[in-house]
Amino acid sequence: AKRRPKLVIAQEDRFLMKKLLEEGVPKARVARDFGVSRQAVYDLLKRPAEPQRRRRASKLDPFKEYVRERLERFDLPATVLLEEIRERGYGGGISILKEFVREVRPSPPGVLTERFETPPGRQAQIDWGECGLVEVGGQRKRLYVFTFVLGFSRILFAHFTLGTRQPVLLEMLRVAFERWGVPEELLLDNMPQAIKRHGHDGELIINPRFREFCRHYGVRVVAARPGRARTKGKVERAISYIKKSFLTGRTFTTPEDLNQQLEAWLDSTANVRVHGTTGERPIDRYQREVAALRPAAAFPRFEPGELLVRKVASDSHVRLNGVSYSVPPQFVGKPVQLRVVSEAPGSEFEIPGPSPASAFTRCAGSKNS
């Protein structure tokens, strides 16, 4: 008799057949569904399990437990995790790290958003981000991050504050202008420090002091319609980037220490990374934008602080926001105007000189309990 050729079953089919048999599917049905004889099914059961291929060791293996622990505590991007494990001796690339991060934390589905680009010098977007609570001077304070993004280059300016009142907003804007230049327009949401309301006829009703500031620098105000936060998507993404890539998991001693770390990170990381949208570094695109921006030095200094009147006590102190500050003794017994520069306890304010016509003098009041 002529010997029949040995039937070869593909590896994938063998795996599926075994799985069905383990689940209790009758051998005759498995043979029929896969077009083989019952004997081939019996032979498959008799065959010893194939040895598993040995997995190649990965450079990431010694650091996987650390990465997994960090992702359980914080929603960190792979770029931040890469910096952390490189400090611990990791010598591999980011691709295998990203693959592992996807395994541990699958990415949520993206949202399609229409992108709107502006020419150099045209627009900056601004907003506040809430960042939880911090302890300052024995008290729990809410922490915010003011963020300013130039639309063309994506250059970032950011600063953590303990309040969002109008004097703080104007001070932050003035510093941002001095750092990177003055754009033609500011795009923002309907924050009450800047926008009073949208009129029924579409007219934008701007807060008088904010309007004065913008007229001082020749900046046009554009406000997103209520419920249209994606209109200012560049700054929304920038705030999310700062929270995830800078703030998450970071330690600091004081708000001043945190801002020093933030400034260093902006210069060394945020503004020199390859931007995911433009494919270029913000600092490189800024070189093509700076000529279209007006230097803040071309404008007189705008004093954004709120003016308050206080009488200097006999111990040469005034009280501001529940805190006593020492002032020069020549003001004892006199009412003085205070220009609030910051809302942080123990921060600086300004008082006028001895004569009404004199300029304001910056005074770093020493805080007394």
C-alpha positions as CSV (number, residue, x, y, z in Angstrom):
1,A,0.0,0.0,0.0
2,K,1.1,3.5,-0.8
3,R,2.0,5.6,2.3
4,R,-0.1,8.7,2.7
5,P,1.9,12.0,3.1
6,K,2.0,13.4,6.6
7,L,-0.6,16.1,7.2
8,V,1.0,19.5,8.1
9,I,-1.2,21.7,10.3
10,A,-0.3,25.3,10.6
11,Q,0.9,26.5,14.0
12,E,-1.9,28.9,14.4
13,D,-4.5,26.2,13.6
14,R,-2.8,23.9,16.1
15,F,-3.2,26.5,18.8
16,L,-6.9,27.1,18.0
17,M,-7.6,23.4,17.9
18,K,-6.0,22.8,21.3
19,K,-7.9,25.7,22.7
20,L,-11.2,24.4,21.5
21,L,-10.5,20.9,22.8
22,E,-9.5,22.3,26.2
23,E,-12.9,24.1,26.3
24,G,-14.7,20.7,25.7
25,V,-15.5,20.9,22.0
26,P,-15.9,17.3,20.7
27,K,-12.9,16.0,18.7
28,A,-15.1,15.0,15.8
29,R,-16.4,18.6,15.5
30,V,-12.9,20.1,15.7
31,A,-11.7,17.6,13.0
32,R,-14.6,18.6,10.8
33,D,-14.3,22.4,11.3
34,F,-10.6,22.3,10.4
35,G,-10.8,19.8,7.6
36,V,-8.6,17.1,9.2
37,S,-9.0,13.5,10.3
38,R,-9.8,12.5,13.8
39,Q,-6.5,10.8,13.9
40,A,-4.8,14.1,13.3
41,V,-6.7,15.5,16.3
42,Y,-5.5,12.6,18.4
43,D,-2.0,13.0,17.2
44,L,-2.2,16.7,18.1
45,L,-3.2,15.8,21.7
46,K,-0.3,13.4,22.0
47,R,2.3,15.9,20.8
48,P,4.3,17.5,23.6
49,A,3.8,21.2,24.2
50,E,6.2,23.3,22.2
51,P,8.8,25.1,24.3
52,Q,8.2,28.8,24.6
53,R,10.7,31.0,23.0
54,R,13.0,32.7,25.4
55,R,12.3,36.4,25.6
56,R,15.2,38.6,25.1
57,A,16.3,40.8,28.0
58,S,15.4,44.4,27.7
59,K,17.4,47.4,28.9
60,L,14.2,48.6,30.5
61,D,13.6,45.5,32.6
62,P,15.5,46.8,35.7
63,F,13.4,50.0,35.7
64,K,9.9,48.6,34.9
65,E,8.9,48.3,38.6
66,Y,9.9,51.9,39.1
67,V,8.0,53.1,36.1
68,R,4.9,51.1,37.1
69,E,5.0,52.5,40.6
70,R,5.3,56.1,39.3
71,L,2.4,55.6,36.9
72,E,0.2,54.2,39.7
73,R,0.8,57.4,41.7
74,F,1.0,60.0,38.9
75,D,-0.2,60.4,35.3
76,L,3.3,61.1,33.9
77,P,4.2,61.2,30.2
78,A,7.0,59.0,28.8
79,T,9.3,62.0,28.3
80,V,9.3,62.7,32.0
81,L,9.8,59.1,33.0
82,L,12.7,58.8,30.5
83,E,14.5,61.6,32.3
84,E,13.9,60.0,35.7
85,I,15.2,56.5,34.8
86,R,18.1,57.9,32.9
87,E,19.2,59.5,36.2
88,R,19.0,56.0,37.6
89,G,21.2,54.5,34.9
90,Y,18.9,53.6,32.1
91,G,20.8,53.5,28.8
92,G,18.0,52.7,26.3
93,G,15.7,54.8,24.1
94,I,12.2,56.1,24.5
95,S,10.4,53.7,22.1
96,I,10.5,50.7,24.4
97,L,9.5,52.9,27.3
98,K,6.5,54.3,25.4
99,E,5.5,50.7,24.5
100,F,5.7,49.7,28.2
101,V,3.8,52.8,29.3
102,R,1.0,51.9,26.8
103,E,0.8,48.4,28.4
104,V,0.5,49.8,31.9
105,R,-1.7,52.8,31.0
106,P,-3.5,52.5,27.7
107,S,-4.0,55.9,26.0
108,P,-7.6,57.3,25.9
109,P,-9.1,57.9,22.5
110,G,-8.1,61.3,21.1
111,V,-10.5,64.2,20.3
112,L,-10.3,65.7,16.8
113,T,-9.8,69.4,17.0
114,E,-9.4,71.9,14.2
115,R,-6.0,73.7,14.4
116,F,-5.8,77.4,13.9
117,E,-2.4,78.9,13.3
118,T,-1.4,82.6,13.6
119,P,1.4,84.5,11.9
120,P,4.4,85.7,13.9
121,G,3.7,88.4,16.4
122,R,0.0,88.2,16.0
123,Q,-1.3,86.5,19.1
124,A,-0.6,85.3,22.6
125,Q,-3.0,83.1,24.6
126,I,-3.3,83.4,28.4
127,D,-5.1,81.5,31.1
128,W,-4.9,80.3,34.7
129,G,-4.6,76.7,35.8
130,E,-5.6,75.4,39.2
131,C,-2.9,73.3,40.8
132,G,-4.2,72.2,44.2
133,L,-3.3,73.4,47.6
134,V,0.1,74.2,49.2
135,E,1.1,75.2,52.7
136,V,2.5,78.7,53.1
137,G,3.2,80.3,56.5
138,G,1.2,77.5,58.2
139,Q,-1.8,78.1,56.1
140,R,-3.3,76.1,53.2
141,K,-3.3,78.2,50.1
142,R,-4.7,77.4,46.6
143,L,-1.9,77.3,44.0
144,Y,-2.4,78.6,40.4
145,V,-0.2,78.7,37.4
146,F,-0.4,81.7,35.0
147,T,0.5,80.6,31.5
148,F,1.3,82.7,28.4
149,V,1.9,81.2,25.0
150,L,3.0,82.9,21.8
151,G,0.8,81.5,19.1
152,F,3.3,81.2,16.3
153,S,6.5,80.0,18.1
154,R,4.7,78.2,21.1
155,I,7.2,80.0,23.4
156,L,6.0,79.5,27.0
157,F,6.0,81.9,30.0
158,A,4.5,80.6,33.2
159,H,4.5,81.5,36.9
160,F,2.9,80.0,40.0
161,T,0.8,82.4,42.1
162,L,-1.3,82.2,45.2
163,G,-4.1,84.2,43.7
164,T,-5.7,85.3,40.5
165,R,-6.9,88.9,41.3
166,Q,-6.5,91.5,38.7
167,P,-3.3,93.1,40.0
168,V,-1.6,89.7,39.9
169,L,-2.9,89.1,36.3
170,L,-1.5,92.4,35.1
171,E,1.8,91.9,36.8
172,M,2.2,88.5,35.2
173,L,1.3,89.9,31.8
174,R,3.8,92.8,32.2
175,V,6.6,90.3,33.1
176,A,5.7,88.1,30.2
177,F,5.8,91.1,27.8
178,E,9.2,92.1,29.2
179,R,10.5,88.5,28.8
180,W,9.3,87.7,25.2
181,G,7.8,90.8,23.7
182,V,4.3,92.4,23.1
183,P,2.0,90.7,20.6
184,E,-0.8,92.4,18.6
185,E,-3.6,90.6,20.5
186,L,-4.4,88.6,23.6
187,L,-6.7,85.7,23.4
188,L,-8.3,84.7,26.7
189,D,-11.4,83.2,28.2
190,N,-14.0,85.1,30.1
191,M,-12.1,85.6,33.3
192,P,-13.7,88.3,35.4
193,Q,-10.4,90.1,36.0
194,A,-10.4,91.0,32.3
195,I,-13.9,90.5,30.8
196,K,-17.1,91.8,32.3
197,R,-19.4,90.2,29.7
198,H,-20.3,89.6,26.1
199,G,-23.0,92.1,25.0
200,H,-26.2,91.1,23.3
201,D,-25.0,92.7,20.0
202,G,-21.7,90.8,20.2
203,E,-19.8,93.7,21.8
204,L,-17.1,92.7,24.3
205,I,-17.4,94.5,27.6
206,I,-13.8,94.7,29.0
207,N,-12.9,95.4,32.6
208,P,-11.8,99.1,32.7
209,R,-8.4,98.5,34.4
210,F,-7.6,95.6,32.1
211,R,-8.7,97.7,29.1
212,E,-6.3,100.5,30.4
213,F,-3.5,98.0,30.5
214,C,-4.1,96.7,27.0
215,R,-4.4,100.2,25.6
216,H,-1.1,101.1,27.3
217,Y,0.7,98.4,25.3
218,G,-1.5,98.7,22.2
219,V,-2.8,95.2,22.5
220,R,-6.2,94.1,21.1
221,V,-8.4,91.8,23.4
222,V,-10.0,88.8,21.9
223,A,-12.2,86.6,24.2
224,A,-13.4,83.1,23.5
225,R,-17.2,82.7,23.5
226,P,-18.6,81.1,26.6
227,G,-18.3,77.3,26.4
228,R,-15.7,77.5,23.6
229,A,-12.5,76.7,25.6
230,R,-10.9,75.0,22.6
231,T,-10.7,78.3,20.9
232,K,-7.6,78.9,23.0
233,G,-6.3,75.4,22.7
234,K,-2.6,76.3,22.6
235,V,-2.7,77.6,26.2
236,E,-5.0,74.9,27.4
237,R,-2.5,72.3,26.2
238,A,0.4,74.2,27.6
239,I,-1.2,74.2,31.1
240,S,-1.8,70.5,30.8
241,Y,1.8,70.0,29.7
242,I,3.1,72.0,32.7
243,K,1.0,70.1,35.2
244,K,2.0,66.7,33.8
245,S,5.5,67.2,32.7
246,F,6.7,69.6,35.4
247,L,4.5,69.7,38.4
248,T,3.4,66.1,38.9
249,G,5.5,64.4,41.5
250,R,7.8,67.4,42.0
251,T,8.9,68.5,45.5
252,F,9.6,72.1,46.6
253,T,10.0,74.0,49.8
254,T,8.3,77.4,49.0
255,P,6.4,78.9,46.2
256,E,9.6,80.9,45.4
257,D,11.6,77.7,45.1
258,L,8.9,76.2,42.9
259,N,9.0,79.2,40.5
260,Q,12.8,79.0,40.4
261,Q,12.5,75.4,39.3
262,L,9.8,76.2,36.8
263,E,11.9,79.0,35.2
264,A,14.9,76.6,34.9
265,W,12.6,73.9,33.4
266,L,11.1,76.3,30.8
267,D,14.6,77.3,29.6
268,S,16.1,73.8,29.7
269,T,13.1,71.7,28.6
270,A,9.8,73.2,27.5
271,N,11.1,75.9,25.2
272,V,13.9,73.8,23.6
273,R,11.9,70.5,23.0
274,V,10.7,69.6,19.6
275,H,7.0,70.7,19.7
276,G,4.5,67.9,18.8
277,T,2.4,70.2,16.6
278,T,5.0,72.4,14.8
279,G,7.8,69.8,14.6
280,E,10.2,72.5,15.6
281,R,11.7,73.8,18.9
282,P,9.8,76.9,20.2
283,I,13.1,78.7,20.7
284,D,14.0,78.3,17.1
285,R,10.6,79.5,15.8
286,Y,10.8,82.4,18.2
287,Q,13.9,83.7,16.2
288,R,11.5,84.0,13.3
289,E,8.8,85.7,15.4
290,V,10.8,88.2,17.6
291,A,11.0,90.8,14.8
292,A,7.2,91.0,14.7
293,L,6.9,91.5,18.4
294,R,7.3,94.9,20.0
295,P,9.8,95.2,22.9
296,A,8.2,96.1,26.3
297,A,11.0,98.5,26.9
298,A,9.5,100.8,24.2
299,F,6.5,101.5,26.6
300,P,6.5,103.3,30.0
301,R,6.3,100.9,32.9
302,F,2.7,100.1,33.7
303,E,2.0,99.9,37.5
304,P,-0.6,97.1,37.8
305,G,-0.9,97.0,41.6
306,E,-4.1,97.9,43.4
307,L,-3.9,101.1,45.5
308,L,-4.9,100.9,49.2
309,V,-4.7,103.5,52.0
310,R,-3.4,102.5,55.4
311,K,-2.2,104.5,58.5
312,V,1.2,103.7,59.8
313,A,1.1,102.7,63.5
314,S,3.4,104.0,66.2
315,D,5.5,100.9,65.9
316,S,6.2,101.7,62.3
317,H,4.0,99.0,60.9
318,V,1.0,98.7,58.6
319,R,-1.4,95.8,58.4
320,L,-2.2,94.3,55.0
321,N,-4.3,91.1,54.5
322,G,-4.0,90.3,58.2
323,V,-0.2,90.6,58.3
324,S,1.9,93.4,59.9
325,Y,4.7,94.9,57.7
326,S,7.5,97.2,58.8
327,V,7.9,100.5,56.9
328,P,10.4,103.3,57.1
329,P,9.9,105.3,60.4
330,Q,9.3,108.7,58.6
331,F,5.8,107.4,57.8
332,V,4.7,106.9,61.4
333,G,1.3,108.3,62.1
334,K,0.7,109.2,58.4
335,P,-1.8,107.7,56.0
336,V,0.1,106.1,53.1
337,Q,-0.9,104.5,49.8
338,L,0.1,100.9,49.3
339,R,0.4,99.5,45.9
340,V,0.0,95.7,46.1
341,V,2.4,93.9,43.9
342,S,1.7,90.3,45.0
343,E,-0.7,88.5,47.2
344,A,1.8,86.2,48.8
345,P,2.3,86.8,52.6
346,G,5.4,88.8,53.2
347,S,5.6,89.9,49.6
348,E,6.6,93.3,48.3
349,F,4.4,96.4,48.1
350,E,5.1,100.0,47.3
351,I,4.6,103.2,49.3
352,P,5.0,106.9,48.2
353,G,7.9,109.0,49.1
354,P,7.7,111.8,51.7
355,S,6.1,114.3,49.3
356,P,3.0,113.6,47.2
357,A,4.8,114.3,44.0
358,S,7.6,111.8,44.7
359,A,7.7,108.4,42.9
360,F,6.6,105.2,44.5
361,T,9.3,103.3,46.4
362,R,9.3,99.6,46.4
363,C,9.3,98.2,50.0
364,A,9.9,94.6,50.9
365,G,8.0,94.7,54.2
366,S,9.3,92.4,56.9
367,K,6.5,90.2,58.1
368,N,5.6,90.1,61.8
369,S,3.0,87.9,63.3
